[in-house]
Each structure stands twice: as structure tokens, then as C-alpha cells.
Amino acid sequence: QVRLRIQKKSGTRACLAPRAMARRPDDTRGSLIFQEGKCIEGDYYIVAVYDDPATCTISFSAYELENDCTYTYPLTYSQFDALFQYDSELMNPSNQDGRFHWVIERLDFVQDKRGQKVLCLGEEATAEVEDEGDLVQEKPKATSAVPANVGGKIDGATRAKLLKELDTHDDAKLHAALVKSEGARKRFIAELHAKRNLEQLKASQRLQKADEDREARLAKLELIKKQQHARAEAHKASEEAKKSTMAQLEVLMKQKEAQAIRRLIQEKDAQDRGMGREKDAARQRRKMQERSAAEVRAIEEERAQQLARKRDEQVEKRRALFLKKNRQIAEVLRDEKMKEREYQARLREAKDLIIQEVWKTKAQERLAREEKEREFQRLEEIREKVTVERERRRAMDELKQISAIRKHAEEEKESTIKRREKMRKEHLLDLKVEASNRAQQAREQARRTDRREQKIQEREEARLRRFRESQFMDSMRATRSFMKEGEGEEGNMLEGGASPTAEDEDMQRKGFEAEERRKRQMERDEKLKREAEKRGKMQQLSGKNPNLAESNRIKEWRAEDEAKKKKLEDARLKRELQREQALRDLHEAAAKREEKWTRLEVIRTEREAEREANRQKAVIEKIKNLPVGGGLPNVLVY
């Protein structure tokens, strides 16, 4: 189970790990622009914001971590801007994160008429509870002590007023008056009736939802039956079409074979005149073979038709059995639902009776308390009349003394407030002066540091420049002395043309310049490395950068997401390649089989034609070798 930190008091957004990403709803379009975690009624949700410019819609989708459900609340651009038209801080459209956070804080769930949870936008921010310890908060103790002289956003007059109200506030007295008041009792009764109505509404919604579920299941069963019947009809039609097609093909093949046989018989009759008896016998044998083959085929067709009829009968029996079983299950479920409803109705009636008894008992107790209170009030009025006169006389005596005491207390209080205000202003002025001095010292120190680093860099550059110039001059002097000695020894061996000394000097100069450039590059790299190390140490001294950690985490999440997408894409591509390879192998095997059959069919046709030619030649030779008159009947031979 994924745990999600929800920061509700601070202004920061909740950081989501890659595995806590919200699943995208199927009916939500647009790109993901914001995400934040939220706890609603004890359940944790990830609220994602999708922006769809095509429909000018901003969708807030709450993904529940417990059951993988998603709830969406869409808003058009105009509706979204209308929410902040009277808010000075969120009126600016560039403050998108603040706007989204404001809307997410006010998201809540309600039940629609079908009893399902629906996301809505409340008037005030919904309460979020992270721990059970947050439910119990210790009440701060009221004290009249003066706060420390520190700067704040409350001025002196407002602070004095709040201190005065805090000193004169009596929580116990207000609580007792609130409990004893008639308004509190009426509100309690109204809240109780409202809760009872809410429970009854929830129960009716649950019953309605159960009825809707039962109707949906029955509709689904009816749809399944229709689909099964349609599939059976389609299968029957396809079988009949296949049978008719096969019968037509067989008739065509028989006609073609009969025509070929008739043609061959005619050709042979034309060639073999005089061999009537043998040909008649062969013709009779062929007719007997064809007749036997036709009878066998007719028997097979009759058997296939019988099997098809039996199969259709079994299918109908099985369908009837399914229908009967479905009806039995539906009846059992209906009986169970009716029993459950009757049980719930009995529970509600018993509950109503108990509530009536309790309210009757409470009403009797309340009447007895009211009677006692009326009697107490009557006696209290008598006592009050007696004590009022005594108190009036004593009050007149103490009025002058109390007036003098109050006047003196007010003068002391005003002087105390003025003295405190003066001390606070002096303290604020001292703090401002100290802050200004610290800022001035920091600016002066930064300016000195910049000048010192600039001077150091200039001196380093001058020293390096002098060193490079001296090194270059030394190398040039060494090169010239070497070239002069070479000219004295090998002057007789040189021929006319360009001077080799100038070329060698140019090459050495270019090599020296390249070496100097390489050294300067190495120095720059070393300097950049030192600066990077210095920045790293300063960053370690200043503490970890939360923005850098968040950016690194986002980079890691994106890398993992890309790797996962790549892995899925590779697997899909591999499956497609395997499928294409299998299809290609099947096509190749079929092509090879067809090619082999064609090649062998040519050979078979040639061999058959050769055998037929040899047979005809043998018959012709035999007929030629017969004696004259051999074909006549015996009665005509003499």
C-alpha cells in the first residue's frame, strides 16, 4: 500500500513517487499539467489536473489508492476563471499552481440519486486529518502576559484590543449559557432529525441500488441468451451454406468427370472399332464402379445429415437447460432479496419503536425538570425582591468608591499602553538600524572580496603572461643558435630554392604555440574544476537544496518511465515480429507445397501421356498383326 504525504498547512505541493502516479481515466483527454495528494474522509487520493485545449476543458481526476477507482470533475475555462474573479491573489492566470491547489482543497464527495460517489466542489476547504493526534488539540491557556517585543503584522492598537478581549473573556460562563439556552436544544433536535432523515435516505438509496443491480443482471442474462441464440443461428446458416456449396462443387466435379470420361470413350470407340465386346465389358465395369461410388457418397451424405440433425437437437436441449437454470438462479436471488428487504423493514420498525419510547421518556423527564425550574424561579423572584433593596442601599455607598477606583485603573492602563507602545517602537527602530548596518557591512565585505579577487586574477594573468613571454624568448633564442650552427656545418650540402631555416623556424613556432594553447586549456580546465569544487563545498555548507533533490527525483522518475515504456514497446515489437515471421513461414510453406504439386503434376501428366501413347501404339501394332477377317463372326468364316 502506497503511503502519500499530504502537506496541507504549508504552501508546498506533495511530492509523488513514480509508483504513486495516478492512473489516467478512460474518458479524460488532454495533457497532465499538475498533481497533488489529498485526504478526503480518511481516504487518500491523488488528484491530477488535465488540460484539453480542443474542448477548452480542465479536468480534476481523483485517483483512490485503496480500490483503484477514478473520479473526474470537469470545468470549462470560463467556469474556472469565474472562481477567482473576486480573489486578488489568484486573479492572475499565471498563478496556475495556486489556482489548482485552491480547487483541490475544496474537492469533496457526494452521493447522486443512484447512491454512487460523485466528485464536487465545496464552498470551503475540506478538513484533512493526517494522524489521530491531530483530532485532539490542546486548548491554549488564556493569559494576560504581554508578548515579547518582536515585530509582527498586528499593530499596537489591535494587539491591545485583543489582549483586552482575552482578559475579559470567560469561556466557562459562555459554555454554560450556550448549553442552558433553548436555541441549543432546538438545534440539537434539528440535527438529530436531520441525521435520521439522512439515514433513511441512505437506506432507500441502497435499496434502489440493489434493485438496479438486479435489473442489470437480468438484462445481462437476457443479452447473453440473445447472443447465444444469434451465434447458433449464424452457425446453422453457415453450415447449411457450406453443405450447399459442397453439393454444388460435387455436382460440377461429377459433370466434369463424366464429360472427360465420355470424351475418352468416344475417342477410344473411334479408334477401337471392332473390339466391341471388350469395350462393352470395360464400359460395364466402369458404370458399376461409378454406381457403387455414387451409392457410397449418398450413404455418407445421409449419415452427415443425420449427425447434423442430432447435433441441432442437442444444442436446443442444452439451450433449454441453460434457460431453465438461469430462471432458477434469478428466482433464488429474488427470494433472497425479498427476505433481506423484509428483514431490513422489521429492523427499521423496531428501531422506530425504540426511538419513540426513548423520546417519550425524555419528554417526561423534560417536563419534570421544567416544573422544578418554574418553582425555583418563583422562589428566586421572592428572594430577589428582598435582596434588591439591600443591595441598592449598599451599591449607593460603594458607587463613589468604585468610580474613583475605575478612574485610577483606566489612567494606569492608558499610561501602561503608551509606555509599551513607546518601548515597542524603540525596539523596532533598533532592529531596523541593526539590520541596515548588517546589510551595509555585508555589501562592503562583498565589494572588498570582489576587488580582492579581481586584483588576484590580474596579478596571476600578468605573471602567466611574463612567464609565457620569457619561455617563448628562451625557446626562440635556443632555436636561432641551433640553426646558425647547422648552417655552418651543412652549408655546402644545401641547394638553391627556399631557405630551410625559415621553414624549420615556422614549424617550431607553430609547435610552440600549440603547446602553449594546450597548457592554457589545461589551466582553464583546472580553474573550472577548482571553482566547481568550491561551489560544491559552499553548497554543502549552506545545506541541501530541496529544488535540486526534487529535480533529481523527477529526472529519475522520468528515466524509469522511459525505460518502462521502452521495455513495453520492445516486447510489443517482438511479439509483432514473431507473429509476422509465423505468417511468413506459413505462406512460404504453402507456396512451396503448391510449387511442388505443380512441378510433380507436370511430370505425372507427361508420364500418363507417355503411357497412353505406348498403350495406343501397342494396340495398333496388335491390330495390324491380326490376320485378315479375324474380326468377323465365326459363322462367316469359311
C-alpha positions in Angstrom: 0.0 0.0 0.0 1.4 3.3 -1.1 1.7 6.0 1.5 1.3 9.5 0.4 2.4 12.6 2.3 -0.2 15.4 2.3 1.1 18.8 3.2 -2.0 20.8 4.0 -0.6 23.7 6.1 2.4 24.6 4.1 2.3 26.0 0.6 4.4 23.3 -0.9 2.9 20.6 -3.2 3.1 16.9 -2.3 6.0 15.1 -4.0 4.7 11.9 -5.7 6.9 8.9 -6.3 6.7 7.2 -9.7 4.8 4.2 -8.3 2.2 6.6 -6.8 1.3 8.2 -10.1 -2.4 8.5 -10.9 -4.0 6.2 -13.5 -5.3 8.2 -16.4 -9.2 8.0 -16.7 -10.5 6.5 -20.0 -12.9 9.4 -20.7 -10.4 12.2 -19.9 -8.4 13.8 -22.7 -5.6 16.4 -22.6 -2.2 16.6 -21.1 -1.2 16.2 -17.4 -0.2 19.6 -16.0 -0.5 19.2 -12.2 -0.7 16.6 -9.5 -1.3 16.8 -5.7 -2.1 14.4 -2.9 -5.3 14.9 -0.7 -7.0 13.1 2.1 -10.8 13.1 1.9 -12.9 11.5 4.7 -9.9 9.4 5.8 -9.1 8.0 2.3 -6.0 9.1 0.3 -6.4 10.3 -3.2 -4.0 11.6 -5.9 -5.7 14.5 -7.7 -4.4 15.0 -11.3 -5.2 18.0 -13.5 -5.6 17.5 -17.2 -5.8 20.4 -19.7 -7.6 19.8 -23.1 -7.4 22.9 -25.3 -9.5 21.1 -28.0 -12.7 21.2 -25.8 -11.5 24.2 -23.6 -11.8 21.9 -20.5 -9.8 21.5 -17.3 -10.5 18.1 -15.6 -9.7 17.3 -12.0 -9.4 13.5 -11.6 -9.1 11.9 -8.1 -7.4 8.5 -8.1 -8.2 6.4 -5.0 -5.2 4.4 -3.7 -7.3 1.7 -2.0 -9.5 0.4 -4.7 -8.0 1.8 -7.9 -11.1 4.0 -8.7 -11.0 7.3 -10.5 -13.5 10.3 -10.1 -13.5 13.2 -12.5 -14.8 16.8 -12.1 -14.6 18.8 -15.3 -14.5 22.6 -15.6 -14.5 24.8 -18.7 -12.1 27.7 -19.0 -14.8 30.3 -18.3 -16.1 28.4 -15.2 -12.5 28.0 -13.9 -11.7 31.7 -14.3 -15.1 32.7 -12.7 -14.0 31.0 -9.5 -11.2 33.6 -9.0 -12.7 36.8 -10.3 -13.0 38.3 -6.7 -9.7 36.9 -5.4 -6.9 39.4 -5.7 -4.1 36.8 -5.3 -5.5 34.1 -7.7 -7.0 36.5 -10.3 -3.8 36.4 -12.3 -3.9 33.5 -14.8 -0.1 32.9 -14.5 -0.6 31.6 -10.9 -1.8 28.2 -12.1 -0.3 26.2 -9.3 -2.1 28.3 -6.7 -5.4 28.1 -8.6 -5.2 24.3 -8.9 -4.3 24.0 -5.2 -7.2 26.2 -4.2 -9.7 24.0 -6.2 -8.1 20.7 -4.9 -8.5 21.9 -1.3 -12.3 22.3 -1.9 -12.9 19.0 -3.6 -15.4 16.7 -1.8 -17.6 13.7 -2.4 -21.4 13.5 -2.5 -23.9 10.8 -3.5 -26.0 11.0 -6.6 -29.5 9.7 -7.0 -28.2 6.2 -7.7 -26.2 6.1 -4.5 -22.7 6.4 -6.1 -19.9 8.7 -5.1 -19.5 11.8 -7.3 -16.7 14.4 -7.1 -17.9 18.0 -6.4 -16.6 21.4 -5.4 -17.4 22.7 -1.9 -17.7 26.3 -0.7 -15.0 25.9 2.0 -11.8 23.8 2.1 -12.4 20.2 3.2 -10.8 19.2 6.5 -7.9 16.9 6.1 -6.7 14.7 9.0 -3.3 13.1 8.8 -2.9 11.4 12.2 -5.2 10.6 15.1 -3.2 13.0 17.2 -4.4 15.9 15.0 -8.0 15.3 16.1 -7.3 16.3 19.7 -5.7 19.7 20.1 -4.9 21.2 23.4 -6.7 24.4 24.2 -4.3 27.3 24.7 -4.4 28.8 28.2 -5.6 32.3 28.4 -3.0 34.6 29.9 -2.7 38.3 30.3 1.0 38.4 30.0 2.4 40.8 27.5 4.0 39.2 24.4 7.7 39.7 23.7 8.7 42.8 21.9 9.1 41.3 18.4 8.0 42.6 15.1 4.7 41.3 13.5 1.9 42.2 11.2 -0.5 43.3 14.1 -0.3 47.0 15.1 -0.2 48.2 18.7 -3.9 49.3 18.9 -5.2 45.9 17.5 -2.9 44.0 19.8 -4.1 46.0 22.9 -7.7 45.3 21.9 -7.1 41.6 21.5 -5.4 41.5 24.9 -8.4 43.3 26.5 -10.8 40.8 24.9 -8.6 37.9 26.1 -8.6 39.2 29.7 -12.4 39.8 29.8 -13.3 36.5 28.1 -14.9 33.8 30.2 -15.2 30.5 28.4 -16.9 28.6 31.1 -19.7 31.2 31.5 -20.3 31.3 27.8 -20.4 27.5 27.6 -22.9 27.2 30.4 -25.2 29.9 28.9 -25.0 28.1 25.5 -25.9 24.7 27.0 -28.8 26.1 29.0 -30.3 28.1 26.1 -33.4 27.0 24.3 -31.7 27.5 20.9 -29.1 24.9 21.7 -31.8 22.4 22.5 -33.7 23.1 19.3 -30.5 22.9 17.2 -29.7 19.5 18.8 -33.2 18.2 18.0 -33.0 19.6 14.4 -29.6 17.9 13.9 -30.9 14.6 15.3 -33.9 14.7 12.9 -31.6 15.6 10.0 -29.3 12.6 10.8 -32.4 10.4 11.0 -33.6 11.6 7.6 -30.1 11.1 6.2 -30.0 7.5 7.4 -33.5 6.8 5.9 -32.3 8.4 2.6 -29.2 6.3 2.6 -31.3 3.1 3.2 -33.7 4.0 0.4 -30.7 4.6 -1.9 -29.2 1.3 -1.0 -32.5 -0.5 -1.8 -32.7 1.4 -5.1 -29.2 0.4 -6.0 -29.9 -3.2 -5.2 -33.0 -3.1 -7.5 -30.9 -1.5 -10.2 -28.2 -4.2 -9.8 -30.8 -7.0 -10.1 -32.3 -5.4 -13.2 -28.9 -5.0 -14.7 -28.1 -8.7 -14.0 -31.4 -9.8 -15.6 -30.8 -7.6 -18.6 -27.3 -9.1 -18.9 -28.7 -12.6 -18.8 -31.2 -11.8 -21.4 -28.5 -10.3 -23.6 -26.4 -13.4 -23.2 -29.3 -15.6 -24.2 -29.9 -13.4 -27.3 -26.2 -13.6 -28.2 -26.1 -17.4 -27.8 -29.3 -17.7 -30.0 -27.8 -15.4 -32.6 -24.5 -17.4 -32.7 -26.4 -20.7 -33.0 -28.4 -19.3 -35.9 -25.3 -18.0 -37.6 -23.5 -21.3 -37.1 -26.6 -23.2 -38.6 -26.7 -20.8 -41.6 -23.0 -21.2 -42.2 -23.3 -25.0 -42.0 -26.2 -25.0 -44.5 -24.3 -22.7 -46.9 -21.2 -24.9 -46.6 -23.3 -28.0 -47.3 -25.0 -26.4 -50.4 -21.6 -25.2 -51.7 -20.1 -28.7 -51.2 -23.0 -30.3 -53.0 -22.7 -27.8 -55.9 -19.0 -28.5 -56.2 -19.5 -32.2 -56.2 -22.1 -31.9 -58.9 -19.8 -29.8 -61.0 -16.9 -32.2 -60.5 -19.2 -35.2 -61.4 -20.3 -33.4 -64.6 -16.7 -32.6 -65.5 -15.5 -36.1 -64.8 -18.5 -37.5 -66.8 -17.6 -35.2 -69.8 -14.0 -36.3 -69.7 -14.9 -39.9 -69.5 -17.4 -39.6 -72.3 -14.8 -37.9 -74.5 -12.3 -40.6 -73.8 -14.8 -43.3 -74.5 -15.8 -41.6 -77.8 -12.1 -41.3 -78.8 -11.4 -44.9 -77.9 -14.6 -46.1 -79.7 -13.5 -44.3 -82.7 -10.0 -45.9 -82.5 -11.0 -49.3 -81.4 -13.8 -50.3 -83.7 -14.1 -54.0 -83.9 -13.3 -54.6 -80.2 -16.9 -54.2 -79.2 -17.2 -56.9 -76.7 -14.1 -56.0 -74.7 -15.1 -52.3 -74.7 -18.6 -53.1 -73.7 -17.3 -55.2 -70.8 -14.9 -52.4 -69.7 -17.8 -49.8 -70.1 -20.0 -52.0 -67.9 -17.3 -52.3 -65.2 -16.8 -48.5 -65.2 -20.5 -48.0 -64.8 -20.6 -50.4 -61.9 -17.7 -48.6 -60.3 -19.4 -45.2 -60.7 -22.7 -46.5 -59.5 -21.0 -48.0 -56.3 -19.1 -44.7 -55.7 -22.4 -42.7 -56.0 -24.1 -45.1 -53.6 -21.3 -44.7 -51.1 -21.4 -40.9 -51.4 -25.2 -40.9 -51.0 -24.8 -43.0 -47.8 -22.2 -40.6 -46.4 -24.4 -37.6 -47.1 -27.3 -39.2 -45.4 -25.1 -40.0 -42.4 -23.8 -36.4 -42.3 -27.4 -35.1 -42.4 -28.4 -37.4 -39.5 -25.4 -36.2 -37.4 -26.3 -32.6 -38.1 -29.9 -33.1 -37.0 -28.7 -34.8 -33.8 -26.3 -32.0 -33.1 -29.0 -29.4 -33.6 -31.3 -31.3 -31.2 -28.6 -31.5 -28.6 -27.9 -27.7 -29.0 -31.6 -27.0 -28.5 -31.7 -29.2 -25.4 -28.6 -27.5 -23.9 -30.1 -24.1 -24.6 -33.3 -25.0 -22.9 -31.3 -26.4 -19.9 -29.4 -23.1 -19.7 -32.6 -21.1 -19.8 -34.2 -23.2 -17.0 -31.1 -22.9 -14.9 -30.9 -19.1 -15.3 -34.5 -18.8 -14.3 -34.0 -20.9 -11.2 -31.0 -18.7 -10.2 -33.0 -15.5 -10.8 -35.8 -16.8 -8.7 -33.4 -17.7 -5.9 -31.8 -14.3 -6.0 -35.2 -12.6 -6.0 -36.3 -14.6 -2.9 -33.1 -13.7 -1.1 -33.6 -10.0 -1.9 -37.2 -10.1 -0.7 -36.1 -11.8 2.5 -33.4 -9.2 3.0 -35.9 -6.4 2.4 -38.4 -7.8 4.9 -35.6 -8.2 7.5 -34.5 -4.6 7.0 -38.1 -3.4 7.2 -38.5 -5.3 10.5 -35.3 -3.7 11.8 -36.5 -0.2 10.9 -39.9 -0.7 12.6 -38.2 -2.0 15.7 -35.8 1.0 15.6 -38.7 3.4 15.2 -40.4 1.9 18.2 -37.3 2.2 20.3 -36.8 5.8 19.3 -40.4 6.6 20.1 -40.0 5.1 23.6 -36.8 6.9 24.2 -38.3 10.3 23.1 -41.4 9.7 25.3 -39.2 9.0 28.3 -37.1 12.1 27.6 -40.2 14.2 27.2 -41.5 13.2 30.6 -38.1 13.9 32.2 -38.0 17.3 30.4 -41.5 18.2 31.8 -40.5 17.3 35.3 -37.3 19.4 35.0 -39.3 22.4 33.7 -41.8 22.1 36.6 -38.9 22.2 39.1 -37.4 25.1 37.3 -40.6 27.1 37.4 -40.9 26.5 41.1 -37.3 27.6 41.6 -37.9 30.7 39.6 -40.9 31.7 41.7 -38.9 31.4 44.9 -36.0 33.1 43.3 -38.1 36.1 42.4 -39.2 36.4 46.1 -35.6 36.2 47.3 -34.6 38.7 44.6 -37.1 41.3 45.8 -35.8 41.0 49.3 -32.1 41.3 48.4 -32.6 44.0 45.7 -33.4 46.7 48.3 -30.4 45.7 50.5 -28.1 45.7 47.5 -29.4 49.1 46.3 -28.5 50.8 49.6 -25.1 49.2 49.7 -24.5 50.0 46.0 -25.2 53.6 46.5 -22.5 53.7 49.2 -19.9 51.9 47.1 -20.7 53.8 43.8 -18.4 56.7 44.6 -15.5 54.4 45.8 -15.9 52.2 42.6 -15.9 55.2 40.3 -12.7 56.5 41.8 -11.1 53.1 41.6 -12.1 52.7 37.9 -10.8 56.1 37.0 -7.5 55.4 38.6 -7.3 52.0 36.9 -8.1 53.5 33.5 -5.4 56.1 33.9 -2.8 53.5 34.9 -3.9 51.3 31.9 -3.5 54.1 29.4 -0.1 55.0 30.8 0.9 51.4 30.6 -0.3 51.1 27.0 1.6 54.2 26.0 4.8 53.1 27.7 4.6 49.6 26.0 3.9 51.2 22.6 6.9 53.5 23.0 9.1 50.6 24.0 7.9 48.5 21.0 8.6 51.4 18.6 12.1 51.9 20.0 12.8 48.2 19.8 11.6 48.1 16.2 13.7 51.1 15.3 16.8 49.4 16.9 16.1 46.2 14.9 15.8 48.2 11.7 19.1 50.1 12.4 20.9 46.8 13.2 19.5 45.1 10.0 20.6 48.1 7.9 24.1 48.1 9.5 24.4 44.3 8.8 23.3 44.8 5.3 25.8 47.6 4.8 28.6 45.5 6.2 27.7 42.6 4.0 27.7 44.8 0.9 31.1 46.3 1.9 32.5 42.9 2.5 31.2 41.6 -0.8 32.7 44.6 -2.6 36.1 44.1 -1.0 36.0 40.4 -1.8 35.2 41.2 -5.5 38.0 43.7 -5.7 40.5 41.4 -4.0 39.6 38.5 -6.4 39.9 40.9 -9.4 43.3 42.1 -8.3 44.5 38.5 -7.6 43.3 37.4 -11.1 45.0 40.4 -12.8 48.3 39.6 -11.0 48.0 35.9 -11.9 47.4 36.8 -15.6 50.3 39.2 -15.6 52.6 36.6 -14.0 51.5 34.0 -16.5 51.9 36.4 -19.4 55.5 37.3 -18.3 56.3 33.6 -17.8 55.0 32.7 -21.3 56.9 35.6 -22.9 60.1 34.6 -21.2 59.7 31.0 -22.1 58.9 31.9 -25.7 62.0 34.2 -26.0 64.2 31.4 -24.5 62.9 28.9 -27.0 63.4 31.3 -29.9 67.0 32.1 -28.8 67.8 28.4 -28.5 66.2 27.7 -31.9 68.2 30.5 -33.6 71.6 29.4 -32.1 70.8 25.9 -33.2 70.0 27.0 -36.7 73.2 29.0 -37.0 75.4 26.1 -36.0 73.6 23.9 -38.5 74.2 26.4 -41.3 78.0 26.4 -40.6 78.3 22.6 -40.8 75.9 21.8 -43.7 76.1 25.0 -45.8 77.8 23.2 -48.6 75.1 20.5 -48.9 72.2 22.8 -49.4 71.0 23.5 -52.9 69.1 26.5 -54.5 65.4 27.2 -53.6 63.6 28.3 -50.5 65.6 28.6 -47.2 65.1 25.5 -44.9 65.9 27.6 -41.9 62.7 29.8 -42.2 60.6 26.7 -42.7 62.0 25.0 -39.6 61.6 28.1 -37.6 58.0 28.5 -38.7 57.3 24.8 -37.8 58.9 25.2 -34.4 56.9 28.4 -33.7 53.6 26.7 -34.6 54.5 23.7 -32.4 55.4 26.1 -29.5 52.1 28.0 -30.0 50.1 24.7 -30.0 51.9 23.6 -26.8 51.1 27.0 -25.2 47.4 26.7 -26.2 47.3 23.2 -24.7 48.8 24.5 -21.5 46.3 27.4 -21.3 43.4 25.0 -21.9 44.7 22.7 -19.1 44.9 25.7 -16.8 41.4 26.8 -17.6 40.1 23.3 -17.0 41.9 23.1 -13.7 40.4 26.5 -12.7 36.9 25.4 -13.6 37.4 22.2 -11.6 38.5 24.2 -8.6 35.5 26.5 -8.9 33.2 23.5 -9.2 34.7 22.1 -6.0 34.4 25.4 -4.3 30.7 25.7 -5.3 30.1 22.1 -4.0 31.7 23.0 -0.7 29.7 26.2 -0.4 26.5 24.2 -1.2 27.4 21.6 1.5 27.9 24.5 4.0 24.6 26.1 3.1 22.7 22.8 3.3 20.9 20.6 0.8 19.0 22.3 -2.0 15.4 20.9 -1.9 14.8 22.1 -5.5 17.8 20.1 -6.7 16.6 17.0 -4.9 13.2 17.3 -6.3 14.6 17.9 -9.9 16.8 14.8 -9.4 13.8 12.7 -8.3 11.8 13.9 -11.2 14.6 13.1 -13.6 14.9 9.6 -12.1 11.1 9.1 -12.3 11.2 10.2 -16.0 14.1 7.9 -16.7 12.3 4.9 -15.1 9.1 5.8 -17.0 11.0 6.0 -20.3 12.7 2.7 -19.6 9.3 1.1 -18.8 7.8 2.5 -22.0 10.8 1.3 -24.0 10.5 -2.2 -22.4 6.8 -2.5 -23.3 7.5 -1.2 -26.8 10.3 -3.7 -27.3 8.0 -6.6 -26.1 5.2 -5.5 -28.3 7.6 -5.2 -31.3 9.0 -8.6 -30.5 5.5 -10.1 -30.5 4.6 -8.5 -33.7 7.8 -9.7 -35.4 7.2 -13.2 -34.2 3.6 -13.1 -35.5 4.8 -11.8 -38.9 7.5 -14.5 -39.0 5.0 -17.2 -38.3 2.7 -15.9 -41.0 5.6 -15.6 -43.4 6.6 -19.2 -42.7 3.0 -20.4 -43.3 2.9 -18.5 -46.6 6.3 -19.9 -47.6 5.3 -23.5 -46.8 2.0 -23.1 -48.7 3.9 -21.6 -51.7 6.5 -24.4 -51.6 3.7 -27.1 -51.4 1.8 -25.6 -54.3 5.0 -25.2 -56.4 6.0 -28.9 -55.6 2.5 -30.1 -56.6 2.6 -28.1 -59.9 6.0 -29.5 -60.7 5.1 -33.1 -59.9 1.7 -32.7 -61.7 3.6 -31.8 -64.9 5.7 -34.9 -64.5 2.7 -37.0 -63.8 0.8 -35.7 -66.8 3.8 -36.3 -69.1 4.2 -39.9 -67.8 0.5 -40.6 -68.2 0.5 -39.2 -71.7 3.6 -41.4 -72.5 1.8 -44.5 -71.0 -1.3 -43.7 -73.1 0.7 -43.3 -76.2 2.6 -46.6 -75.6 -0.7 -48.4 -75.0 -2.3 -47.0 -78.1 0.8 -47.9 -80.1 0.8 -51.5 -78.7 -2.9 -51.8 -79.6 -2.4 -50.5 -83.1 0.5 -53.0 -83.6 -1.6 -55.8 -82.3 -4.4 -55.0 -84.6 -2.1 -54.7 -87.5 -0.6 -58.1 -86.8 -4.0 -59.8 -86.6 -4.9 -61.9 -89.7 -7.4 -60.6 -92.2 -11.0 -61.4 -91.3 -10.3 -62.0 -87.7 -12.9 -59.5 -86.7 -15.7 -61.3 -88.4 -18.1 -63.7 -86.6 -17.3 -67.4 -86.7 -20.4 -68.2 -88.8 -19.0 -66.0 -91.6 -15.5 -67.6 -91.6 -15.0 -70.2 -94.3 
